[in-house]
Amino acid sequence: MTPEQFRYLLQPVTGHLAGRPLDAALDTSLNAAFAADGPVFTAIAACKAAIAAGWMCSREGGGIKYGQVIKPDAELAGYSVDVVEMSDLKGPHHRHPNGEIDMIMPIYPAAKFDGRGRGWLVYGPDTAHHPTVVGGRALVLYLLPQGAIEFTKN
């Protein structure tokens, strides 16, 4: 998988997000439209090959592999794309000024991110958390409107 192919795979998802508020209704809608066992989710989850190729999750710190894959992009409705790989740990606290959409891809079937298994999780604007993975290793793709994220000292 190339960066261009990966961008192409995300376009149906970000097209679905365009102009919609980041809220519980969007969480439900994403999980219905791009189900965890569906073709779009499965194709995007193949990003493990990109990690092996070295262009995704190319940085590491505090037990987390991470990296921004795409800067905020008009072709992706203004979203940036980051991917992290975590295993049984609590990540750095951060705030989402414009919200955050997470695509949770457990590598170990029992792995959960912020209490959720395979699928989508939407955080609304002005929310904050310590991203946490329990139950094994997981990949998490973060879609950030306008790339907005603020790391805090909590």
Z-matrix of the N, CA and C atoms (Angstrom, degrees):
N
C 1 1.456
C 2 1.531 1 108.58
N 3 1.319 2 115.33 1 133.56
C 4 1.468 3 121.24 2 177.90
C 5 1.530 4 109.45 3 -100.87
N 6 1.336 5 117.48 4 164.10
C 7 1.468 6 118.94 5 175.15
C 8 1.532 7 112.68 6 -57.04
N 9 1.314 8 117.61 7 -37.14
C 10 1.470 9 121.34 8 179.51
C 11 1.528 10 110.89 9 -66.18
N 12 1.324 11 116.81 10 -41.95
C 13 1.466 12 120.19 11 178.26
C 14 1.531 13 110.39 12 -64.59
N 15 1.322 14 115.93 13 -39.74
C 16 1.456 15 120.48 14 179.42
C 17 1.531 16 110.48 15 -62.99
N 18 1.322 17 117.35 16 -45.33
C 19 1.468 18 121.97 17 177.27
C 20 1.531 19 110.12 18 -56.73
N 21 1.317 20 116.90 19 -44.36
C 22 1.458 21 122.32 20 179.96
C 23 1.540 22 110.97 21 -60.56
N 24 1.339 23 116.82 22 -41.09
C 25 1.465 24 120.60 23 -179.91
C 26 1.527 25 112.48 24 -63.51
N 27 1.334 26 116.60 25 -30.31
C 28 1.460 27 121.05 26 -177.68
C 29 1.529 28 113.69 27 -80.91
N 30 1.307 29 118.17 28 -18.37
C 31 1.468 30 120.92 29 -174.38
C 32 1.527 31 114.60 30 -58.34
N 33 1.336 32 120.58 31 -40.43
C 34 1.472 33 117.62 32 177.06
C 35 1.532 34 112.42 33 -62.24
N 36 1.324 35 116.75 34 -36.87
C 37 1.466 36 120.74 35 -179.60
C 38 1.519 37 110.07 36 -68.40
N 39 1.319 38 117.63 37 -51.23
C 40 1.463 39 119.34 38 -178.09
C 41 1.527 40 111.24 39 -68.15
N 42 1.317 41 117.94 40 -29.11
C 43 1.466 42 120.46 41 173.05
C 44 1.524 43 110.64 42 -62.79
N 45 1.316 44 116.90 43 -38.67
C 46 1.467 45 122.78 44 177.10
C 47 1.533 46 111.07 45 -65.42
N 48 1.336 47 116.47 46 -32.08
C 49 1.463 48 121.98 47 -177.15
C 50 1.527 49 113.40 48 -80.40
N 51 1.319 50 116.82 49 -26.19
C 52 1.466 51 122.12 50 -170.90
C 53 1.524 52 112.06 51 -50.39
N 54 1.335 53 115.18 52 122.15
C 55 1.452 54 121.91 53 175.13
C 56 1.518 55 115.58 54 76.31
N 57 1.310 56 118.43 55 2.12
C 58 1.464 57 120.82 56 -177.58
C 59 1.523 58 110.59 57 -96.92
N 60 1.324 59 117.47 58 143.96
C 61 1.465 60 119.14 59 176.42
C 62 1.528 61 110.51 60 -70.05
N 63 1.317 62 116.04 61 146.58
C 64 1.457 63 121.73 62 176.83
C 65 1.522 64 107.53 63 -85.54
N 66 1.326 65 115.34 64 101.26
C 67 1.461 66 121.24 65 -174.80
C 68 1.522 67 109.89 66 -153.49
N 69 1.330 68 116.67 67 -175.58
C 70 1.466 69 121.98 68 -177.69
C 71 1.527 70 111.94 69 -60.90
N 72 1.326 71 117.24 70 -35.22
C 73 1.464 72 119.94 71 178.70
C 74 1.526 73 110.92 72 -64.06
N 75 1.334 74 117.17 73 -37.98
C 76 1.460 75 120.23 74 177.81
C 77 1.526 76 110.27 75 -68.39
N 78 1.316 77 117.41 76 -38.77
C 79 1.458 78 121.45 77 176.17
C 80 1.531 79 109.68 78 -55.56
N 81 1.319 80 116.34 79 -50.28
C 82 1.466 81 121.54 80 179.45
C 83 1.523 82 111.04 81 -62.19
N 84 1.322 83 116.40 82 -43.66
C 85 1.458 84 121.52 83 -178.40
C 86 1.528 85 112.41 84 -63.28
N 87 1.329 86 116.40 85 -44.26
C 88 1.471 87 119.99 86 178.77
C 89 1.526 88 111.50 87 -61.78
N 90 1.329 89 115.80 88 -44.52
C 91 1.460 90 119.50 89 -178.85
C 92 1.521 91 112.41 90 -67.23
N 93 1.327 92 117.56 91 -24.11
C 94 1.463 93 121.03 92 175.81
C 95 1.533 94 111.25 93 -84.36
N 96 1.319 95 116.91 94 -47.10
C 97 1.472 96 121.17 95 -175.37
C 98 1.524 97 113.02 96 -72.85
N 99 1.339 98 116.57 97 -33.70
C 100 1.468 99 121.30 98 -177.14
C 101 1.521 100 108.31 99 -128.91
N 102 1.328 101 114.43 100 63.02
C 103 1.464 102 121.51 101 -174.95
C 104 1.520 103 112.02 102 -56.45
N 105 1.327 104 115.26 103 149.55
C 106 1.464 105 121.90 104 -177.02
C 107 1.524 106 113.17 105 -59.60
N 108 1.320 107 117.98 106 -23.18
C 109 1.461 108 120.45 107 178.00
C 110 1.532 109 111.64 108 -104.96
N 111 1.325 110 116.82 109 10.53
C 112 1.460 111 121.13 110 -178.11
C 113 1.518 112 113.42 111 -89.26
N 114 1.320 113 116.52 112 172.04
C 115 1.469 114 120.92 113 -174.50
C 116 1.528 115 115.01 114 -67.19
N 117 1.324 116 118.89 115 -37.60
C 118 1.470 117 120.29 116 -178.82
C 119 1.527 118 109.54 117 -68.85
N 120 1.328 119 117.13 118 -48.60
C 121 1.469 120 121.04 119 179.25
C 122 1.531 121 109.81 120 -58.83
N 123 1.319 122 116.34 121 -46.41
C 124 1.471 123 121.23 122 -178.50
C 125 1.524 124 111.10 123 -61.35
N 126 1.319 125 117.39 124 -41.53
C 127 1.472 126 120.53 125 179.69
C 128 1.525 127 111.36 126 -65.12
N 129 1.323 128 117.11 127 -43.46
C 130 1.464 129 120.26 128 178.91
C 131 1.527 130 110.19 129 -66.22
N 132 1.329 131 117.33 130 -39.15
C 133 1.464 132 121.79 131 -179.19
C 134 1.528 133 112.25 132 -64.02
N 135 1.302 134 117.85 133 -14.60
C 136 1.468 135 121.11 134 176.27
C 137 1.529 136 111.37 135 -70.81
N 138 1.323 137 116.71 136 6.10
C 139 1.466 138 121.00 137 179.40
C 140 1.523 139 112.28 138 -63.30
N 141 1.322 140 117.77 139 -10.26
C 142 1.464 141 119.72 140 176.04
C 143 1.521 142 110.25 141 -55.94
N 144 1.322 143 117.39 142 -32.17
C 145 1.468 144 121.33 143 177.67
C 146 1.522 145 110.58 144 -65.71
N 147 1.330 146 117.59 145 -33.90
C 148 1.469 147 121.71 146 178.36
C 149 1.523 148 110.66 147 -68.29
N 150 1.322 149 116.94 148 -34.26
C 151 1.467 150 120.19 149 176.70
C 152 1.520 151 108.88 150 -66.20
N 153 1.323 152 115.59 151 -44.97
C 154 1.470 153 119.97 152 178.46
C 155 1.524 154 111.25 153 -61.96
N 156 1.342 155 116.72 154 -33.18
C 157 1.469 156 120.82 155 -179.88
C 158 1.529 157 111.71 156 -76.40
N 159 1.332 158 116.83 157 -15.09
C 160 1.455 159 120.87 158 174.33
C 161 1.514 160 117.22 159 94.53
N 162 1.316 161 119.49 160 -0.25
C 163 1.462 162 118.96 161 -179.70
C 164 1.533 163 113.02 162 -99.18
N 165 1.311 164 117.27 163 -4.40
C 166 1.463 165 121.33 164 176.34
C 167 1.524 166 107.96 165 -122.26
N 168 1.328 167 117.20 166 141.37
C 169 1.470 168 122.91 167 -178.17
C 170 1.522 169 110.61 168 55.62
N 171 1.314 170 115.85 169 45.37
C 172 1.467 171 121.04 170 -175.10
C 173 1.522 172 113.50 171 -83.09
N 174 1.323 173 117.92 172 -5.49
C 175 1.468 174 121.64 173 177.93
C 176 1.518 175 108.83 174 -110.57
N 177 1.321 176 114.76 175 159.74
C 178 1.458 177 118.66 176 178.40
C 179 1.513 178 109.74 177 -147.57
N 180 1.325 179 115.86 178 138.68
C 181 1.460 180 121.86 179 177.77
C 182 1.513 181 110.36 180 -167.65
N 183 1.311 182 117.00 181 137.53
C 184 1.451 183 121.12 182 177.48
C 185 1.509 184 114.26 183 60.77
N 186 1.327 185 117.40 184 28.51
C 187 1.458 186 121.12 185 -179.64
C 188 1.520 187 114.48 186 82.24
N 189 1.329 188 116.68 187 7.63
C 190 1.464 189 121.57 188 -178.89
C 191 1.523 190 109.01 189 -117.02
N 192 1.331 191 116.02 190 129.90
C 193 1.463 192 120.57 191 168.79
C 194 1.516 193 105.90 192 -92.21
N 195 1.330 194 117.26 193 137.13
C 196 1.457 195 118.77 194 -173.86
C 197 1.525 196 110.76 195 -156.36
N 198 1.298 197 115.07 196 171.56
C 199 1.454 198 121.67 197 173.55
C 200 1.515 199 111.96 198 167.95
N 201 1.325 200 114.02 199 145.35
C 202 1.461 201 119.17 200 173.51
C 203 1.518 202 107.25 201 -81.29
N 204 1.322 203 115.59 202 126.33
C 205 1.449 204 121.73 203 -177.30
C 206 1.528 205 110.45 204 -93.73
N 207 1.329 206 116.09 205 -37.43
C 208 1.462 207 121.44 206 -177.79
C 209 1.529 208 108.46 207 -140.38
N 210 1.312 209 116.37 208 127.62
C 211 1.471 210 121.13 209 174.02
C 212 1.530 211 108.15 210 -72.53
N 213 1.342 212 117.78 211 164.43
C 214 1.468 213 118.70 212 179.19
C 215 1.527 214 110.28 213 -48.05
N 216 1.320 215 115.82 214 130.56
C 217 1.452 216 120.85 215 -168.37
C 218 1.532 217 110.46 216 -137.23
N 219 1.320 218 116.63 217 127.34
C 220 1.470 219 120.93 218 179.13
C 221 1.530 220 111.23 219 -60.33
N 222 1.329 221 118.38 220 -34.31
C 223 1.469 222 121.45 221 178.42
C 224 1.524 223 111.83 222 -66.72
N 225 1.330 224 116.24 223 -17.42
C 226 1.462 225 121.20 224 178.22
C 227 1.529 226 110.52 225 -114.95
N 228 1.329 227 116.17 226 37.07
C 229 1.471 228 123.79 227 176.46
C 230 1.528 229 112.62 228 57.88
N 231 1.338 230 117.27 229 28.13
C 232 1.458 231 121.49 230 177.26
C 233 1.522 232 114.75 231 84.53
N 234 1.313 233 117.44 232 6.51
C 235 1.465 234 120.92 233 -179.36
C 236 1.525 235 111.05 234 -86.50
N 237 1.335 236 114.55 235 146.20
C 238 1.466 237 120.84 236 166.05
C 239 1.522 238 106.31 237 -97.86
N 240 1.335 239 115.55 238 163.00
C 241 1.456 240 120.95 239 -178.66
C 242 1.527 241 108.81 240 -130.88
N 243 1.316 242 115.78 241 122.89
C 244 1.466 243 122.90 242 173.70
C 245 1.522 244 107.16 243 -122.02
N 246 1.327 245 116.20 244 150.71
C 247 1.459 246 120.76 245 175.49
C 248 1.520 247 107.73 246 -131.37
N 249 1.329 248 116.00 247 135.23
C 250 1.459 249 121.87 248 176.88
C 251 1.527 250 109.38 249 -126.41
N 252 1.305 251 114.80 250 152.45
C 253 1.455 252 121.87 251 172.45
C 254 1.527 253 106.74 252 -122.41
N 255 1.338 254 115.81 253 122.34
C 256 1.462 255 121.62 254 -175.44
C 257 1.521 256 109.31 255 -133.39
N 258 1.327 257 115.57 256 153.05
C 259 1.451 258 120.87 257 176.93
C 260 1.522 259 109.77 258 -141.69
N 261 1.316 260 115.77 259 114.97
C 262 1.461 261 121.99 260 174.91
C 263 1.519 262 113.27 261 44.33
N 264 1.314 263 116.14 262 59.38
C 265 1.457 264 119.15 263 176.04
C 266 1.514 265 111.76 264 -155.87
N 267 1.323 266 112.60 265 164.54
C 268 1.459 267 122.17 266 178.62
C 269 1.525 268 106.88 267 -105.08
N 270 1.316 269 116.73 268 120.99
C 271 1.453 270 122.08 269 -177.74
C 272 1.516 271 113.01 270 -84.63
N 273 1.329 272 116.14 271 179.98
C 274 1.464 273 120.98 272 -177.45
C 275 1.532 274 112.59 273 -68.98
N 276 1.321 275 114.72 274 137.66
C 277 1.458 276 121.34 275 -179.92
C 278 1.523 277 109.83 276 -63.46
N 279 1.319 278 115.82 277 136.79
C 280 1.456 279 120.14 278 175.48
C 281 1.524 280 110.95 279 -150.37
N 282 1.319 281 113.12 280 161.38
C 283 1.461 282 123.06 281 -178.79
C 284 1.521 283 108.70 282 -112.47
N 285 1.336 284 115.12 283 146.89
C 286 1.458 285 122.13 284 178.81
C 287 1.532 286 108.38 285 -111.35
N 288 1.323 287 119.16 286 91.61
C 289 1.470 288 119.79 287 -178.88
C 290 1.530 289 112.70 288 -55.76
N 291 1.340 290 116.57 289 -38.26
C 292 1.466 291 120.69 290 -177.30
C 293 1.527 292 112.65 291 -111.17
N 294 1.315 293 116.92 292 4.63
C 295 1.457 294 121.72 293 -177.23
C 296 1.514 295 111.50 294 101.61
N 297 1.331 296 114.63 295 175.85
C 298 1.466 297 121.60 296 -178.93
C 299 1.518 298 107.84 297 -153.03
N 300 1.318 299 115.96 298 139.73
C 301 1.461 300 121.71 299 175.57
C 302 1.516 301 106.82 300 -119.07
N 303 1.340 302 116.15 301 126.86
C 304 1.452 303 121.78 302 -177.10
C 305 1.522 304 110.69 303 -114.11
N 306 1.312 305 115.12 304 132.90
C 307 1.460 306 122.20 305 171.97
C 308 1.521 307 105.61 306 -105.74
N 309 1.319 308 116.97 307 112.95
C 310 1.455 309 123.05 308 -173.61
C 311 1.529 310 109.12 309 -97.31
N 312 1.343 311 114.36 310 122.52
C 313 1.464 312 121.20 311 -176.69
C 314 1.528 313 109.09 312 -127.17
N 315 1.334 314 117.73 313 86.13
C 316 1.458 315 119.51 314 179.73
C 317 1.530 316 111.80 315 -60.61
N 318 1.310 317 115.34 316 134.65
C 319 1.466 318 120.33 317 171.40
C 320 1.524 319 107.63 318 -86.02
N 321 1.336 320 116.27 319 -41.42
C 322 1.465 321 122.34 320 170.71
C 323 1.523 322 105.59 321 -94.48
N 324 1.318 323 119.05 322 128.66
C 325 1.466 324 121.33 323 -174.09
C 326 1.532 325 115.19 324 -52.41
N 327 1.340 326 117.70 325 -32.83
C 328 1.468 327 120.38 326 -177.31
C 329 1.529 328 112.96 327 -83.20
N 330 1.324 329 118.23 328 -6.48
C 331 1.466 330 120.79 329 -176.76
C 332 1.527 331 110.78 330 -64.24
N 333 1.326 332 114.29 331 138.82
C 334 1.464 333 121.40 332 177.35
C 335 1.512 334 108.82 333 -130.85
N 336 1.314 335 114.94 334 144.04
C 337 1.460 336 122.39 335 175.77
C 338 1.520 337 107.49 336 -111.61
N 339 1.308 338 116.39 337 120.71
C 340 1.473 339 121.40 338 -177.95
C 341 1.526 340 111.55 339 48.47
N 342 1.332 341 115.14 340 40.14
C 343 1.460 342 121.41 341 176.44
C 344 1.515 343 115.72 342 83.67
N 345 1.325 344 117.96 343 1.10
C 346 1.471 345 121.22 344 -177.64
C 347 1.523 346 110.40 345 -116.67
N 348 1.320 347 115.70 346 142.96
C 349 1.455 348 122.13 347 175.59
C 350 1.517 349 110.96 348 -88.72
N 351 1.316 350 115.98 349 -159.49
C 352 1.459 351 123.15 350 -176.43
C 353 1.524 352 111.02 351 -52.05
N 354 1.325 353 115.99 352 128.21
C 355 1.462 354 121.20 353 179.78
C 356 1.514 355 110.94 354 143.10
N 357 1.311 356 115.74 355 -157.77
C 358 1.465 357 123.17 356 -175.30
C 359 1.525 358 110.58 357 -109.54
N 360 1.327 359 115.84 358 149.02
C 361 1.455 360 123.19 359 176.33
C 362 1.524 361 107.17 360 -140.16
N 363 1.323 362 116.77 361 127.47
C 364 1.463 363 121.63 362 -178.03
C 365 1.526 364 109.44 363 -113.23
N 366 1.329 365 115.37 364 127.41
C 367 1.462 366 122.84 365 171.08
C 368 1.523 367 107.41 366 -106.88
N 369 1.310 368 116.75 367 130.75
C 370 1.453 369 121.40 368 -179.72
C 371 1.523 370 112.44 369 -75.27
N 372 1.331 371 116.37 370 173.24
C 373 1.463 372 120.96 371 177.85
C 374 1.526 373 111.84 372 -58.35
N 375 1.304 374 114.77 373 145.89
C 376 1.463 375 124.51 374 176.39
C 377 1.528 376 113.24 375 63.92
N 378 1.331 377 117.05 376 30.44
C 379 1.460 378 121.52 377 173.18
C 380 1.525 379 108.46 378 -99.89
N 381 1.320 380 115.85 379 166.06
C 382 1.459 381 120.78 380 -179.48
C 383 1.529 382 108.86 381 -150.33
N 384 1.337 383 115.98 382 156.39
C 385 1.466 384 119.39 383 177.98
C 386 1.530 385 110.24 384 -168.14
N 387 1.335 386 114.00 385 168.51
C 388 1.457 387 123.33 386 165.37
C 389 1.528 388 104.36 387 -98.80
N 390 1.322 389 120.49 388 107.01
C 391 1.464 390 119.52 389 178.83
C 392 1.532 391 109.14 390 -61.08
N 393 1.322 392 116.09 391 127.92
C 394 1.454 393 120.54 392 -172.46
C 395 1.521 394 111.29 393 -132.88
N 396 1.314 395 115.28 394 130.88
C 397 1.462 396 121.41 395 175.01
C 398 1.524 397 107.99 396 -115.05
N 399 1.338 398 115.74 397 130.86
C 400 1.462 399 122.81 398 174.70
C 401 1.531 400 107.84 399 -129.18
N 402 1.328 401 115.66 400 156.29
C 403 1.464 402 120.15 401 175.85
C 404 1.512 403 114.46 402 85.86
N 405 1.323 404 117.72 403 13.02
C 406 1.465 405 120.10 404 178.50
C 407 1.505 406 112.65 405 123.00
N 408 1.300 407 116.29 406 -162.69
C 409 1.468 408 123.54 407 -173.58
C 410 1.526 409 110.67 408 -89.58
N 411 1.357 410 114.48 409 141.51
C 412 1.467 411 120.88 410 177.09
C 413 1.522 412 109.96 411 -145.14
N 414 1.307 413 114.84 412 151.28
C 415 1.464 414 122.54 413 168.25
C 416 1.518 415 106.90 414 -100.76
N 417 1.319 416 115.57 415 141.68
C 418 1.461 417 120.05 416 176.28
C 419 1.515 418 107.87 417 -133.54
N 420 1.323 419 115.83 418 124.79
C 421 1.457 420 122.54 419 175.36
C 422 1.524 421 106.71 420 -96.92
N 423 1.339 422 115.91 421 127.23
C 424 1.463 423 121.88 422 179.65
C 425 1.525 424 109.24 423 -106.59
N 426 1.309 425 116.48 424 125.64
C 427 1.464 426 122.09 425 170.38
C 428 1.526 427 106.56 426 -105.03
N 429 1.321 428 115.97 427 119.41
C 430 1.462 429 121.38 428 -177.46
C 431 1.528 430 110.14 429 -117.32
N 432 1.341 431 118.58 430 118.41
C 433 1.466 432 119.96 431 176.95
C 434 1.535 433 110.16 432 -58.79
N 435 1.308 434 115.61 433 125.18
C 436 1.467 435 123.95 434 -177.53
C 437 1.531 436 112.64 435 56.89
N 438 1.328 437 117.05 436 17.86
C 439 1.466 438 121.11 437 178.03
C 440 1.511 439 113.70 438 69.30
N 441 1.324 440 118.25 439 15.36
C 442 1.468 441 121.95 440 -172.83
C 443 1.529 442 111.88 441 -77.45
N 444 1.337 443 115.33 442 121.07
C 445 1.453 444 122.97 443 174.48
C 446 1.525 445 107.30 444 -153.42
N 447 1.314 446 116.26 445 142.07
C 448 1.458 447 121.12 446 179.09
C 449 1.523 448 109.02 447 -129.01
N 450 1.323 449 116.83 448 114.18
C 451 1.461 450 120.70 449 175.97
C 452 1.520 451 108.62 450 -77.82
N 453 1.325 452 115.93 451 136.04
C 454 1.462 453 121.65 452 -175.14
C 455 1.526 454 109.72 453 -118.52
N 456 1.320 455 116.58 454 179.34
C 457 1.459 456 120.81 455 -178.18
C 458 1.531 457 112.04 456 -105.07
N 459 1.329 458 118.94 457 15.37
C 460 1.474 459 121.66 458 179.49
C 461 1.501 460 111.40 459 -71.71
